[in-house]
Amino acid sequence: MKWRRAWLTIDANPAARSFAGTIRGLLLIHALFLAALAVSLQISLSALALIALTLLAAARWPERRLTILVTSSLVFLLLRPFRTADMNTLVVDLAAAVGNGVSVPPLALQVAGVVLFLGFAQLMIAGQRMSSGIWSRRPVLVQLVGFLAVLAVAAFVPPGDYGHAMLWAFLAVWASCFWFLAYAAVDLRAKAAAPDGVRALYMRPVWGGDVAPFGKGLSFLKRFEAKDDEALAVTRLKALKLAVWTAILSWTALAATTLFHEMLGVPKLGFMILNPGDTATMPLGLQWAGLIVNYGVDLLIIAAWGHAIVAVARMMGYNIPRNTVNPLASRSIAEFWNRYYYYFKEVLVDFFFYPAFMRWFKTSPRLRIAFATFCAAGFGNFLYHLIFVSHVFADGTPFDELDRFATLAFYVGLLSAGLIISQIWGRKTSPADGFWRHEVLPRINVALFFCFLKIFDSVWLEGQLSDRFHFLFGLFGV
């Protein structure tokens, strides 16, 4: 326990801070940090190599941290412009199908999509500054309407020609960088905002992540940037601790998956939902075990993945908040949503909750909260995932894909209802209510809600809504 306390408080230890500022300390901390990330298996070796080069450059020239970050982010965008494997597969298939049996190198199509998008981003940021109308006042709304309009056009363009392939390569990059461009647009009004051209190039930070920007925009990063050598030493020590914690959580998730799914035979939630015939033959206890195990393993995976990303940002000198912070401590649905996936929640709050909250139903506090929450967790959440999986419309039959979004619509509606009830009618407990009612029962209620909500979580649009209701009712023998 003494060693554990020393490790957890290492960033507050004057001797450790002093050592972290020396050349030997700097090299040791970076070596341990990269080793911990490699062991965690959360970052590929190729991405880790780019991260290592970026961190070493930032350590050598800390006064040029922003330039190094934007440069490495541009390289990362060129190497990995798509946030999902499905988008990458789409571009590869389109490149192979172009022309009369004559294929285009996928890399050429990929680079062309990136160049087109970066040019578009530059034009959008420049146009926003020059405009005094809705483009300047509502840049995210303009971008959203523009994306949906281009998506509608692309969905009806017949496949097989260069125009179709190029349009979808551009759209795939845009979908992958959509919310970074949104933050770049709103950063125009921030104090000491980065130059327009710099903001328009920062679309894929070297620490990775999905379409939700970890670290948000450059103005947010600047707020958490280490201002002196001592602050930088503290931030790097915190990054090292987080990287080690990432490795521990990753291997714990792997051990739990091996134990429950491979050794004990507990079925995975996705398998049970998509294979109702096999699920019907399983004991109810085994089905419930699969639901609960999925909840626990999912928390481990999302925490480890998010910690790895935040750790890299901290080692760069940006002491940004963690993505997942002790979600099991949540006593309400709203609190869990804040603790589970912070940067995804921030996208919805920044671009949907606050605009609705500041504009509508100011004379009715409860209706104001309910409407703003629905705009974020419902409408905004649906649009977020629509952009995330927009590649499904590339086959030229967009109307055939609409029924796949029914489960997603139900999921965001159910989440919105839970959050609204939690915020408006949820009762906060206190220690005076007793250990069971204050410490245990609220956490069980939160866990059960998100266990059942996960049944309808359909990020990849698999299966039908009826399959999920069938599994839900089957848990109670119906």
C-alpha positions as CSV (number, residue, x, y, z in Angstrom):
1,M,0.0,0.0,0.0
2,K,2.9,2.3,0.6
3,W,4.3,1.7,-2.9
4,R,0.8,2.2,-4.3
5,R,0.3,5.6,-2.5
6,A,3.8,6.7,-3.7
7,W,2.9,5.8,-7.3
8,L,-0.6,7.5,-7.2
9,T,0.9,10.7,-5.8
10,I,4.1,10.7,-8.0
11,D,3.0,13.9,-9.8
12,A,2.9,15.7,-6.5
13,N,6.3,14.4,-5.4
14,P,8.9,17.3,-5.7
15,A,11.8,14.9,-6.4
16,A,9.8,13.1,-9.2
17,R,8.9,16.5,-10.7
18,S,12.5,17.6,-10.6
19,F,13.7,14.3,-12.2
20,A,11.0,14.5,-14.9
21,G,12.5,17.8,-16.0
22,T,16.0,16.3,-16.7
23,I,17.2,14.8,-19.9
24,R,17.5,11.4,-18.3
25,G,14.1,11.7,-16.7
26,L,12.5,12.8,-19.9
27,L,13.9,9.8,-21.8
28,L,12.9,7.3,-19.1
29,I,9.4,8.7,-18.8
30,H,8.9,8.6,-22.6
31,A,10.3,5.0,-22.8
32,L,8.0,3.8,-20.0
33,F,5.1,5.6,-21.5
34,L,5.5,4.1,-25.0
35,A,6.1,0.6,-23.5
36,A,2.9,0.9,-21.4
37,L,0.9,1.9,-24.5
38,A,2.4,-0.9,-26.5
39,V,1.5,-3.5,-23.8
40,S,-2.0,-2.1,-23.6
41,L,-2.7,-3.2,-27.2
42,Q,-5.0,-0.1,-27.6
43,I,-2.8,1.5,-30.3
44,S,-1.4,-0.1,-33.4
45,L,2.4,-0.2,-33.8
46,S,2.3,2.0,-36.9
47,A,0.3,4.7,-35.0
48,L,2.5,4.2,-32.0
49,A,5.6,5.0,-34.2
50,L,4.0,8.3,-35.3
51,I,3.1,9.1,-31.7
52,A,6.7,8.4,-30.6
53,L,8.1,10.7,-33.2
54,T,5.6,13.5,-32.4
55,L,6.3,13.2,-28.6
56,L,10.0,13.3,-29.1
57,A,9.7,16.3,-31.3
58,A,7.5,18.1,-28.8
59,A,10.0,17.2,-26.0
60,R,12.8,18.6,-28.0
61,W,11.0,21.8,-29.1
62,P,8.2,22.4,-26.6
63,E,7.8,26.1,-27.7
64,R,6.7,24.7,-31.1
65,R,4.2,22.2,-29.7
66,L,1.2,23.6,-31.7
67,T,3.1,23.4,-35.0
68,I,4.3,19.9,-34.3
69,L,0.8,18.8,-33.3
70,V,-0.8,20.2,-36.4
71,T,1.9,18.7,-38.7
72,S,1.7,15.2,-37.2
73,S,-2.1,15.5,-37.3
74,L,-2.0,16.3,-41.0
75,V,0.3,13.3,-41.6
76,F,-2.1,11.1,-39.6
77,L,-5.0,12.3,-41.6
78,L,-3.3,11.4,-44.9
79,L,-2.4,8.0,-43.6
80,R,-5.7,7.2,-41.9
81,P,-8.4,9.5,-43.1
82,F,-11.3,7.2,-42.3
83,R,-12.6,6.6,-38.8
84,T,-14.1,3.2,-39.5
85,A,-13.0,0.1,-41.4
86,D,-16.3,0.1,-43.3
87,M,-15.5,3.6,-44.7
88,N,-12.0,2.4,-45.8
89,T,-13.5,-0.7,-47.4
90,L,-16.0,1.5,-49.3
91,V,-13.3,3.6,-50.8
92,V,-11.2,0.5,-51.7
93,D,-14.3,-1.1,-53.4
94,L,-15.2,2.2,-55.3
95,A,-11.6,2.5,-56.5
96,A,-11.7,-1.0,-57.9
97,A,-15.1,-0.4,-59.6
98,V,-14.2,2.8,-61.4
99,G,-14.4,2.9,-65.2
100,N,-14.7,0.0,-67.6
101,G,-12.8,-2.6,-65.6
102,V,-9.9,-0.1,-65.0
103,S,-9.3,0.4,-61.3
104,V,-7.9,3.4,-59.6
105,P,-5.3,2.9,-56.8
106,P,-7.2,3.2,-53.5
107,L,-4.4,5.4,-52.1
108,A,-4.9,7.9,-54.9
109,L,-8.6,8.1,-54.2
110,Q,-7.9,8.4,-50.5
111,V,-5.4,11.3,-50.9
112,A,-7.8,13.0,-53.3
113,G,-10.6,12.8,-50.8
114,V,-8.3,14.3,-48.1
115,V,-7.1,17.1,-50.4
116,L,-10.7,18.0,-51.4
117,F,-11.8,18.0,-47.8
118,L,-9.0,20.2,-46.6
119,G,-9.7,22.7,-49.4
120,F,-13.3,22.7,-48.4
121,A,-12.4,23.2,-44.7
122,Q,-10.2,26.2,-45.6
123,L,-13.0,27.7,-47.7
124,M,-15.6,27.2,-45.0
125,I,-13.4,28.8,-42.3
126,A,-12.5,31.7,-44.5
127,G,-16.1,32.2,-45.6
128,Q,-17.3,32.2,-42.0
129,R,-14.9,35.1,-41.2
130,M,-16.0,37.1,-44.2
131,S,-19.7,36.5,-43.8
132,S,-22.0,38.4,-41.4
133,G,-25.1,36.2,-42.0
134,I,-26.1,32.7,-41.0
135,W,-22.7,31.3,-42.2
136,S,-21.0,33.3,-39.5
137,R,-23.6,33.0,-36.8
138,R,-24.6,29.3,-37.3
139,P,-21.5,27.6,-38.9
140,V,-22.3,24.2,-37.5
141,L,-25.9,24.3,-38.8
142,V,-24.6,25.4,-42.3
143,Q,-22.1,22.5,-42.2
144,L,-24.8,20.0,-41.2
145,V,-27.3,21.1,-43.9
146,G,-24.5,21.0,-46.4
147,F,-23.3,17.5,-45.4
148,L,-26.9,16.1,-45.6
149,A,-27.5,17.8,-49.0
150,V,-24.2,16.4,-50.5
151,L,-25.0,13.0,-48.9
152,A,-28.5,13.0,-50.5
153,V,-26.9,13.8,-53.9
154,A,-24.2,11.1,-53.5
155,A,-26.8,8.5,-52.5
156,F,-28.6,8.8,-55.8
157,V,-25.5,9.1,-58.1
158,P,-25.2,5.8,-60.1
159,P,-22.1,3.9,-59.0
160,G,-19.2,3.0,-61.3
161,D,-17.7,6.3,-62.5
162,Y,-15.0,8.6,-61.3
163,G,-17.4,11.3,-60.1
164,H,-19.2,8.8,-57.8
165,A,-16.0,7.4,-56.3
166,M,-14.5,10.9,-55.8
167,L,-17.7,12.2,-54.2
168,W,-17.8,9.3,-51.7
169,A,-14.1,9.6,-50.9
170,F,-14.7,13.2,-50.0
171,L,-17.8,12.4,-48.0
172,A,-16.0,9.7,-46.1
173,V,-13.3,12.1,-45.0
174,W,-15.8,14.7,-44.2
175,A,-17.9,12.3,-42.1
176,S,-14.7,11.3,-40.2
177,C,-13.7,14.9,-39.5
178,F,-17.2,16.5,-39.2
179,W,-17.0,17.5,-35.5
180,F,-13.4,18.7,-35.7
181,L,-14.5,21.1,-38.4
182,A,-17.4,22.1,-36.2
183,Y,-15.1,22.9,-33.4
184,A,-12.7,24.7,-35.8
185,A,-15.7,26.9,-36.8
186,V,-16.8,27.8,-33.3
187,D,-13.2,28.5,-32.3
188,L,-13.4,31.6,-34.4
189,R,-15.1,33.4,-31.5
190,A,-12.6,32.0,-28.9
191,K,-10.0,34.3,-27.2
192,A,-6.6,33.9,-28.7
193,A,-7.9,31.6,-31.4
194,A,-5.4,29.8,-33.6
195,P,-5.0,31.2,-37.2
196,D,-7.7,30.2,-39.6
197,G,-5.4,28.1,-41.8
198,V,-4.1,26.2,-38.7
199,R,-7.6,25.4,-37.4
200,A,-8.6,24.1,-40.8
201,L,-5.7,21.6,-40.9
202,Y,-6.3,20.2,-37.4
203,M,-8.7,17.4,-38.3
204,R,-7.1,14.2,-37.0
205,P,-5.0,14.5,-33.9
206,V,-2.1,12.1,-33.6
207,W,-3.7,10.5,-30.5
208,G,-6.6,9.2,-32.6
209,G,-10.1,8.4,-31.4
210,D,-13.4,8.2,-33.2
211,V,-15.4,11.0,-34.8
212,A,-15.9,12.6,-31.3
213,P,-12.9,14.9,-30.9
214,F,-10.8,14.0,-27.9
215,G,-9.6,17.4,-26.7
216,K,-12.2,19.2,-28.7
217,G,-10.8,22.1,-30.7
218,L,-7.5,24.0,-30.4
219,S,-8.9,26.7,-28.1
220,F,-9.9,23.9,-25.6
221,L,-6.4,22.4,-25.8
222,K,-4.9,25.8,-25.1
223,R,-6.8,26.0,-21.9
224,F,-5.1,22.8,-20.6
225,E,-1.7,23.4,-22.1
226,A,1.3,23.3,-19.6
227,K,2.5,26.9,-19.2
228,D,5.9,26.2,-17.7
229,D,8.5,23.4,-17.1
230,E,7.0,22.3,-13.8
231,A,3.5,22.1,-15.1
232,L,4.8,20.1,-18.1
233,A,6.6,17.7,-15.8
234,V,3.4,17.2,-13.8
235,T,1.4,16.6,-16.9
236,R,3.8,14.0,-18.2
237,L,3.8,12.1,-14.9
238,K,0.0,12.1,-15.0
239,A,0.3,10.8,-18.6
240,L,2.6,8.0,-17.5
241,K,0.2,7.0,-14.7
242,L,-2.7,6.9,-17.1
243,A,-0.8,4.8,-19.6
244,V,-0.1,2.2,-17.0
245,W,-3.7,2.3,-15.9
246,T,-4.7,1.8,-19.5
247,A,-2.5,-1.4,-19.7
248,I,-4.1,-2.7,-16.5
249,L,-7.6,-2.1,-17.7
250,S,-6.9,-3.6,-21.1
251,W,-5.6,-6.8,-19.7
252,T,-8.4,-6.9,-17.2
253,A,-10.9,-6.6,-20.1
254,L,-9.1,-9.4,-22.0
255,A,-9.0,-11.6,-18.9
256,A,-12.7,-11.0,-18.3
257,T,-13.6,-11.8,-21.9
258,T,-11.5,-15.0,-21.8
259,L,-13.0,-16.1,-18.5
260,F,-16.6,-15.5,-19.1
261,H,-17.0,-16.0,-22.9
262,E,-14.4,-18.6,-23.6
263,M,-14.0,-20.6,-20.4
264,L,-17.4,-20.3,-18.8
265,G,-19.4,-20.1,-22.1
266,V,-21.3,-17.0,-21.3
267,P,-22.7,-15.8,-24.7
268,K,-22.0,-12.3,-26.0
269,L,-24.9,-9.9,-26.2
270,G,-24.7,-9.3,-29.9
271,F,-24.8,-13.0,-30.6
272,M,-27.9,-13.5,-28.5
273,I,-29.7,-10.6,-30.2
274,L,-28.9,-11.6,-33.7
275,N,-29.4,-15.3,-33.2
276,P,-32.8,-15.7,-31.5
277,G,-33.1,-19.4,-32.4
278,D,-29.9,-20.3,-30.5
279,T,-30.8,-17.8,-27.6
280,A,-34.2,-19.5,-27.1
281,T,-32.5,-22.7,-26.1
282,M,-30.3,-21.0,-23.5
283,P,-31.2,-21.0,-19.8
284,L,-32.5,-17.6,-18.7
285,G,-29.7,-17.3,-16.1
286,L,-27.2,-17.6,-18.9
287,Q,-28.9,-14.9,-20.9
288,W,-28.9,-12.5,-17.9
289,A,-25.3,-13.3,-17.3
290,G,-24.5,-12.3,-20.9
291,L,-26.3,-9.0,-20.5
292,I,-24.5,-8.2,-17.2
293,V,-21.1,-9.3,-18.4
294,N,-21.5,-7.1,-21.5
295,Y,-22.1,-4.1,-19.3
296,G,-18.9,-4.7,-17.2
297,V,-16.6,-5.6,-20.1
298,D,-17.9,-2.6,-22.1
299,L,-17.0,-0.3,-19.3
300,L,-13.5,-1.7,-19.1
301,I,-13.0,-1.4,-22.9
302,I,-14.3,2.1,-23.2
303,A,-12.2,3.3,-20.2
304,A,-9.0,1.7,-21.5
305,W,-9.4,3.0,-25.0
306,G,-10.2,6.5,-23.8
307,H,-7.4,6.6,-21.3
308,A,-4.9,5.7,-24.0
309,I,-5.9,8.6,-26.1
310,V,-6.0,11.1,-23.3
311,A,-2.6,9.8,-22.1
312,V,-1.0,10.7,-25.4
313,A,-2.5,14.2,-25.3
314,R,-1.2,14.7,-21.8
315,M,2.3,13.5,-22.7
316,M,2.2,16.2,-25.5
317,G,1.6,18.7,-22.7
318,Y,-2.2,19.1,-22.7
319,N,-3.6,18.1,-19.4
320,I,-7.1,17.5,-20.8
321,P,-9.9,15.7,-18.7
322,R,-10.2,12.0,-18.9
323,N,-12.9,10.5,-21.1
324,T,-14.2,8.0,-18.6
325,V,-14.1,8.8,-14.9
326,N,-15.4,6.1,-12.4
327,P,-18.9,5.6,-14.0
328,L,-19.7,2.9,-11.4
329,A,-19.9,5.7,-8.8
330,S,-22.9,7.3,-10.6
331,R,-26.1,7.5,-8.6
332,S,-28.2,8.8,-11.5
333,I,-28.6,8.2,-15.3
334,A,-27.5,11.8,-16.1
335,E,-24.4,11.4,-13.9
336,F,-23.4,8.1,-15.6
337,W,-23.8,9.7,-19.0
338,N,-21.4,12.5,-17.9
339,R,-18.8,10.0,-16.6
340,Y,-19.0,7.3,-19.3
341,Y,-17.9,9.0,-22.5
342,Y,-17.1,12.6,-21.8
343,Y,-16.0,13.8,-25.3
344,F,-19.0,12.3,-27.1
345,K,-21.3,13.9,-24.5
346,E,-19.5,17.2,-25.0
347,V,-20.2,17.2,-28.7
348,L,-23.9,16.8,-28.1
349,V,-23.9,19.4,-25.3
350,D,-21.9,22.0,-27.2
351,F,-23.7,21.7,-30.5
352,F,-27.3,20.7,-29.5
353,F,-28.0,21.1,-25.8
354,Y,-26.7,24.6,-25.2
355,P,-28.1,26.2,-28.4
356,A,-31.6,24.8,-27.6
357,F,-31.3,25.7,-23.9
358,M,-30.3,29.3,-24.6
359,R,-33.0,29.8,-27.2
360,W,-36.2,27.9,-26.3
361,F,-38.8,27.8,-23.4
362,K,-37.0,30.2,-21.1
363,T,-40.1,30.7,-19.0
364,S,-40.5,27.0,-18.2
365,P,-37.4,25.5,-16.5
366,R,-38.5,21.9,-16.7
367,L,-39.7,22.1,-20.3
368,R,-36.5,23.9,-21.1
369,I,-34.3,21.2,-19.7
370,A,-36.4,18.4,-21.2
371,F,-36.3,20.0,-24.7
372,A,-32.6,20.7,-24.6
373,T,-31.9,17.2,-23.4
374,F,-33.9,15.7,-26.2
375,C,-32.1,17.9,-28.8
376,A,-28.8,16.6,-27.5
377,A,-29.3,12.9,-26.5
378,G,-32.1,12.4,-29.0
379,F,-31.9,14.5,-32.2
380,G,-28.2,15.3,-31.9
381,N,-27.3,11.7,-31.0
382,F,-29.2,10.4,-34.1
383,L,-27.5,12.8,-36.4
384,Y,-24.1,12.0,-34.9
385,H,-24.5,8.3,-35.7
386,L,-26.1,9.0,-39.1
387,I,-23.0,10.8,-40.1
388,F,-20.9,8.1,-38.5
389,V,-22.5,5.4,-40.7
390,S,-23.3,7.5,-43.7
391,H,-21.4,5.1,-46.0
392,V,-24.3,2.7,-45.9
393,F,-26.1,4.9,-48.5
394,A,-23.4,4.4,-51.1
395,D,-25.0,1.5,-52.9
396,G,-27.4,3.7,-54.9
397,T,-30.5,2.5,-53.1
398,P,-30.8,4.9,-50.1
399,F,-34.5,4.2,-49.3
400,D,-33.7,0.5,-48.7
401,E,-31.4,1.5,-45.8
402,L,-33.9,3.7,-43.9
403,D,-35.4,0.8,-42.0
404,R,-32.0,0.1,-40.5
405,F,-32.2,3.3,-38.5
406,A,-35.4,2.3,-36.6
407,T,-33.4,0.7,-33.8
408,L,-31.2,3.7,-33.5
409,A,-34.2,6.1,-33.4
410,F,-35.7,4.0,-30.6
411,Y,-32.4,3.9,-28.7
412,V,-31.8,7.6,-28.7
413,G,-35.5,8.2,-27.7
414,L,-35.1,5.8,-24.8
415,L,-31.9,7.4,-23.7
416,S,-33.4,10.8,-23.9
417,A,-36.4,9.8,-21.8
418,G,-34.1,8.3,-19.1
419,L,-31.9,11.4,-19.0
420,I,-35.0,13.7,-18.8
421,I,-36.6,11.8,-16.0
422,S,-33.3,11.6,-14.2
423,Q,-32.7,15.4,-14.4
424,I,-36.3,16.6,-13.7
425,W,-37.8,14.0,-11.4
426,G,-34.8,12.1,-10.1
427,R,-34.4,12.3,-6.3
428,K,-30.9,12.9,-4.9
429,T,-30.1,10.7,-2.0
430,S,-28.0,11.6,1.0
431,P,-26.0,9.6,3.6
432,A,-29.0,10.2,5.9
433,D,-31.0,7.8,3.8
434,G,-28.8,4.9,4.9
435,F,-26.1,2.9,3.2
436,W,-28.4,0.7,1.1
437,R,-30.6,3.6,-0.3
438,H,-27.7,6.0,-0.8
439,E,-24.8,3.8,-1.9
440,V,-26.2,0.6,-3.3
441,L,-29.7,0.9,-4.7
442,P,-29.1,4.1,-7.0
443,R,-26.1,2.4,-8.6
444,I,-28.0,-0.8,-9.2
445,N,-30.8,1.2,-10.9
446,V,-28.3,3.0,-13.1
447,A,-26.6,-0.2,-14.1
448,L,-29.9,-2.0,-14.9
449,F,-31.0,1.0,-17.1
450,F,-27.8,1.0,-19.1
451,C,-27.8,-2.8,-19.3
452,F,-31.3,-2.8,-20.9
453,L,-30.4,0.3,-23.0
454,K,-27.4,-1.6,-24.5
455,I,-29.9,-4.1,-26.0
456,F,-31.0,-1.3,-28.4
457,D,-27.6,0.2,-29.0
458,S,-27.2,-0.2,-32.7
459,V,-24.2,1.9,-33.8
460,W,-23.5,-0.4,-36.7
461,L,-27.2,-0.8,-37.6
462,E,-27.2,-4.6,-37.2
463,G,-30.4,-6.6,-36.9
464,Q,-34.0,-5.3,-36.6
465,L,-35.8,-3.6,-33.8
466,S,-38.0,-6.7,-33.4
467,D,-34.9,-8.8,-32.7
468,R,-34.0,-6.7,-29.8
469,F,-37.5,-6.6,-28.3
470,H,-37.6,-10.4,-28.8
471,F,-34.5,-10.7,-26.7
472,L,-35.7,-8.3,-24.1
473,F,-39.0,-10.1,-23.5
474,G,-37.2,-13.4,-23.6
475,L,-35.2,-12.3,-20.5
476,F,-38.5,-12.4,-18.6
477,G,-39.6,-15.7,-20.1
478,V,-42.1,-14.0,-22.5
